Amino acid sequence: MILCNSDESPQREARHVELLAEQRVHGVLITPVDTDLAAVRRLRDRGMSVVLLDHPTTDPDLCAVAVDDRAGGELAVTHLLAEGYERIVMVNGPARIHQARQRHEGAVDAVRKAGRDEGVLEELRVPALNVVSGQRAAEQLLARSTRPDAVFCANDLLALGVLQVLVRAGVRVPEDIAIVGYDDIDFAAAAAVPLTSVRQPRQQIGRTAAELVIAETMTPSEHVHKHVLFAPELVVRESSRRVQRPRRRARD
């Protein structure tokens, strides 16, 4: 098995695709950097089986396995609104990333379905979906005269970066600012403040995609292309729960 990391770079993706073609691999699982599927077409043209991973498509000539990211974004912001948060910032990745766009659209859906003004939700774009970008986003938010009371991050790495900066600055999470991430990576539950996150069925996604690419490779003439879309799940932890303070007893 060959593992390639494009690091969200179209140029690196193109180089990896060429490498895989030179190695004459039988099948490829690929998460495209953007909506341009030229790299996928090149692999298909060379006779390789290809399954899109975490990238839905309507193309009848391709298999795809993904999670409903729009529904995931809606889950996250619906939760924050239900908890009573009024000023939500979504820290999001580049617009060319399919998952980033879908998660933001879902967040907007949540605001609309709740009958709230769209000004409740603001999008703050960052150049990459990593911890450093989350840290820099948090620094920008702390510099504001009016801070948000909740932050929804497009993935958990961003959320952990935001959390690190807030904790160092003495900001209480969630009392001052709540945080919700996405992906529910292993570190989410073990963070300084356990992180609420939208969970994806990672093992099911990987297994299903592998089964599809193997099936197409072994029996291409009999293979039927499938589009599989899994539902996400919100895992609520301390980073977004409103703190319930005990009521004072009335004096006699």
C-alpha positions in Angstrom: 0.0 0.0 0.0 1.3 3.5 -0.9 0.1 6.5 1.2 0.4 10.0 -0.3 -0.5 13.3 1.5 -1.3 16.2 -0.8 -1.5 18.6 2.2 -4.3 20.4 0.4 -1.9 21.3 -2.5 -3.1 20.8 -6.1 0.6 20.6 -7.2 1.5 17.9 -4.7 -1.7 16.0 -5.7 -0.7 16.1 -9.4 2.8 14.8 -8.5 1.3 12.0 -6.4 -1.1 11.0 -9.1 1.8 10.7 -11.6 3.8 8.6 -9.1 0.9 6.2 -8.7 0.5 5.9 -12.4 4.2 5.2 -12.8 3.9 2.5 -10.1 1.0 0.9 -12.0 -1.1 0.6 -8.9 -4.4 -1.4 -9.4 -6.6 1.0 -7.4 -6.6 4.4 -5.8 -8.6 5.9 -2.9 -8.4 9.7 -3.3 -9.7 12.7 -1.5 -9.4 15.4 -4.2 -8.0 18.8 -3.2 -10.8 20.6 -5.0 -13.8 20.1 -7.3 -11.6 19.7 -10.3 -11.4 15.9 -10.9 -8.7 16.1 -13.6 -6.4 14.0 -11.5 -9.1 11.4 -11.1 -9.7 11.3 -14.8 -6.0 10.8 -15.5 -6.0 7.7 -13.2 -9.2 6.3 -14.8 -7.8 6.9 -18.3 -4.8 4.7 -17.4 -7.1 1.8 -16.4 -6.9 2.2 -12.6 -9.9 1.7 -10.3 -10.7 4.9 -8.4 -12.9 5.6 -5.4 -13.5 9.2 -4.2 -13.1 9.3 -0.5 -14.9 12.0 1.6 -15.9 13.7 -1.7 -19.5 13.1 -2.8 -20.2 13.0 -6.6 -23.1 12.5 -9.0 -20.7 11.0 -11.6 -22.2 7.6 -12.6 -18.7 6.4 -13.7 -17.1 6.8 -10.2 -17.6 5.3 -6.8 -17.7 7.7 -3.8 -17.8 7.2 -0.1 -18.4 10.3 2.1 -20.2 11.8 5.1 -23.0 14.3 4.8 -20.9 17.3 5.8 -23.8 19.8 5.2 -25.8 17.9 7.8 -22.7 17.9 10.1 -22.4 21.7 9.9 -26.1 22.0 10.7 -25.8 19.7 13.7 -23.0 21.8 15.2 -24.7 25.1 14.9 -28.1 23.8 15.9 -26.5 22.6 19.1 -24.9 26.0 19.8 -28.1 27.9 19.1 -30.0 25.5 21.4 -27.5 26.1 24.2 -28.3 29.8 23.9 -25.2 31.2 22.1 -25.8 34.4 20.2 -22.6 35.3 18.4 -21.1 32.3 16.6 -17.9 32.4 14.5 -17.2 29.6 12.1 -13.4 29.2 11.6 -13.3 27.6 8.2 -10.8 26.5 5.6 -10.3 27.6 2.0 -13.4 27.8 -0.1 -11.9 25.4 -2.7 -12.1 22.5 -0.2 -15.4 20.7 -0.7 -15.8 19.8 3.0 -15.3 23.4 4.1 -18.0 24.7 1.8 -20.5 22.0 2.8 -20.0 22.4 6.5 -20.5 26.2 6.2 -23.6 25.7 4.1 -24.9 23.4 6.9 -24.2 26.0 9.5 -26.2 28.6 7.5 -29.0 26.1 7.2 -29.1 25.8 11.0 -29.5 29.5 11.5 -32.2 29.7 8.9 -34.2 26.8 10.3 -34.0 28.3 13.7 -35.6 31.5 12.3 -32.6 33.5 13.4 -31.0 36.5 11.8 -28.0 35.5 9.6 -25.8 37.9 11.5 -25.7 35.4 14.3 -23.2 33.4 12.3 -19.9 34.8 10.9 -17.4 33.0 8.8 -13.7 33.5 9.4 -11.6 31.8 6.7 -8.0 30.5 7.4 -5.5 29.3 4.9 -5.2 25.7 6.2 -7.0 23.2 8.4 -4.4 22.8 11.0 -3.5 23.8 14.6 -1.5 26.8 13.7 -4.3 28.3 11.7 -6.6 27.7 14.6 -4.2 29.5 16.9 -4.0 32.5 14.7 -7.8 32.7 14.3 -8.2 32.7 18.1 -5.7 35.5 18.4 -7.7 37.6 15.9 -10.9 36.9 17.9 -9.3 37.9 21.2 -8.2 41.2 19.7 -11.8 42.2 19.0 -13.7 44.6 21.2 -16.7 42.3 20.9 -15.8 38.7 21.0 -18.0 35.8 19.9 -19.5 33.6 22.6 -19.1 30.4 20.5 -16.7 29.2 17.8 -17.5 26.3 15.4 -14.3 25.0 13.7 -14.3 23.1 10.4 -12.2 20.4 11.9 -10.7 19.4 15.3 -7.2 20.6 14.6 -8.5 24.1 14.2 -10.6 23.7 17.3 -7.6 22.5 19.3 -5.5 25.5 18.2 -8.4 27.8 19.2 -8.7 26.1 22.6 -4.9 26.4 23.3 -4.9 30.1 22.7 -8.1 30.7 24.7 -6.9 28.7 27.7 -3.5 30.5 27.7 -5.3 33.9 27.6 -7.4 33.0 30.6 -10.6 32.7 28.7 -13.0 30.2 30.2 -14.4 27.5 28.0 -17.3 27.3 27.6 -18.3 30.0 30.1 -16.8 32.8 28.0 -16.5 31.2 24.6 -17.8 27.7 23.6 -16.0 25.6 21.0 -17.3 22.9 18.7 -15.0 20.9 16.4 -15.5 18.4 13.6 -14.1 14.9 13.0 -14.0 13.8 16.6 -10.3 12.8 16.4 -8.7 10.9 19.3 -7.4 14.0 20.9 -10.8 15.7 21.1 -12.0 13.9 24.2 -8.5 14.2 25.9 -8.2 18.0 25.3 -7.7 20.4 28.3 -11.4 21.0 28.0 -13.0 17.9 26.3 -14.1 19.0 22.9 -17.6 18.8 21.5 -17.3 17.5 17.9 -19.1 16.1 14.9 -18.1 12.5 14.6 -17.6 10.7 11.3 -17.7 6.9 11.1 -14.1 6.7 10.0 -13.7 2.9 10.1 -16.9 2.4 8.1 -15.8 5.0 5.5 -12.4 3.4 5.1 -13.7 -0.2 4.9 -16.5 0.6 2.5 -14.2 2.5 0.2 -11.6 -0.3 0.2 -14.2 -2.9 -0.5 -15.4 -0.9 -3.5 -12.0 -0.3 -5.0 -11.1 -4.0 -4.5 -14.4 -5.1 -6.1 -13.8 -2.9 -9.2 -10.2 -4.1 -9.5 -11.1 -7.8 -9.2 -14.2 -7.9 -11.4 -14.4 -4.6 -13.5 -16.9 -5.9 -16.0 -19.4 -6.8 -13.2 -18.8 -3.8 -11.0 -21.6 -1.4 -10.3 -20.5 2.0 -9.2 -22.0 3.2 -5.8 -22.4 6.5 -4.0 -22.4 5.9 -0.3 -23.2 8.8 2.1 -22.9 8.3 5.8 -24.7 10.4 8.5 -22.6 12.3 11.0 -23.2 12.4 14.8 -22.7 15.2 17.3 -20.8 14.2 20.4 -21.4 16.8 23.1 -18.7 17.4 25.7 -17.7 20.1 28.1 -16.4 22.7 25.6 -20.0 23.7 24.5 -22.3 22.8 27.4 -23.7 25.8 29.3 -22.6 25.6 32.8 -25.5 25.1 35.2 -24.8 27.1 38.4 -26.6 26.1 41.5 -29.4 28.4 42.6 -29.0 30.3 45.8 -31.3 29.5 48.6 -33.8 32.1 49.6 -33.1 33.6 53.0 -35.6 33.0 55.8 
